Amino acid sequence: MRRSIALLAFAALLALHAPALGQGKGPSAPDPHAAADRDKDGGVDRQEFHERQSDAFFFADRDKDGRLTPAECAPISDAAFRSADKDGDGLLNLEEFHEARAIDFRMADTDGDGSLSAAEVEAATKTPAK
């Protein structure tokens, strides 16, 4: 199965932006999946995922110009960034960012129920063994 452009792995993205989204760091920090599960039903549906990614986009946009540079998206690869940059301007706008993240959501939703369980997120974000 082709891995998505994976701007950032879902759980890593949520954890990376936790402080800006009102959550702490450290051993007592909330679980990123639970934090994204806004209705507390045990799954992160498409709307919750979309909202969380919007939060992450605006947090990552350090210069607040409504576009992400490769540096603002670190640590993604140049190839992943270029793949998400549909208009080829060297920047990601919110629509491009959401399109890339929607691919990640679809690939992680292995049971096709439109919601990501903690197990699906964990499986999607594991780094393959070398």
N, C-alpha and C positions, 0 to 999 in steps of 0.2 A: 504494500500500500504506500502510495506517495505521501510523504510527510508534507503538511501545508507549509506555506511560507513562514509560519510561526514567528511573527514579529517578536514575540517573547512567549515563552510557555505560559499558559493560563495561570497556574499557581504562582509562578515566579513574578509575573506581572502584577498580580494582586498583592503579593507580599512586598514587592518593590515600592508600590505606591501606598501602602498601608498608613504610614505616618500622615501623609497629606489628606487621607480620606478619614481622618479622625481615629485611627487605630495606632496602638503602640507597637514597639518592637520588643524583642526579647522573649524569654521563655513563657511569659504569661500573655503574649500577643495572641489575639484571636486567630483561629484557623481561617485562612484566606477564602476557602470554599464557603464556610459558614458566614463570613462577612458579606460575600456576594449574594448569598441566599437571603434576600431582603424580606421575603414573606415567611421564612423559616419553615418551609415545607420539606426540606431535606434535599432539594435539587435547585440548580441554577438554571432557570429557563432562559429562552432567547432574550426576553425583555430585560431581565436582571443582568444577563451577560452584557447586553448592549449598554445599559446604564453604567455598569462598572467600567467598561472599556472607554466610555465617554469621560468618566472621571479620570481614568488613567491618562487619556490623551491630553486633557487640559493640564494635568499635573506635570506631564513630561514636557509640555510646551513651555520651556523655561523663559523664553523671550516674549511669550504671550502674543505671538503674531498669527495664531490660528493654523500653523503649519509645523510639522516636525522635520527637523534636519536629521541626517544620519547620526550625528553626535547626540541629539536628544533621544534617539531610539537605541543607543548603545545598551546592551551588547549584541544586537542583531548583526548578522553578516551583511556585507555590501550587496551580495546577490539577493538576499531576502528583501532588503530595502528596495532595490531596483525592481524586483518582482511586484512589490506592492505599489510602487510609484507608477500608476497607470498612465499619467499624462507626461511622464518623463521630465518633469521640471526639477528633479533633484530634491523634492520635498514631499511630505505626505500631508494631505489635507484630511479633515475628519472623515470624509466619505471614503477615501482610499484606505484609511486606517480601519474603519468599520468593515469594509469589504474583505480585507485581509483577515481580520479577526473572525468574521463569519465563517470563513473557510476552516479556521481552527476549531470553531464550535461544531460545525458539521462533522469534522473528522473525529472529534472527541466523543460525540454523541453516538456511540457504537450500537446502542439498542434502538436508536431512531425515535425516541419518545419526545424529543424537543426539550429535554432537560438534562443537565449534566449532574450526575451523582458524584460524590466524593471519589468513588472508585474509578469512574471514567476519567475524572480530572487527573488522578494519580497515574493511571495507565498512560494517558496522553502526554504527561509531562516527564515521564521517566526518560532519562538519557540512555540510549542503547549501549549495551556493553561493547567494549572494543576488543 
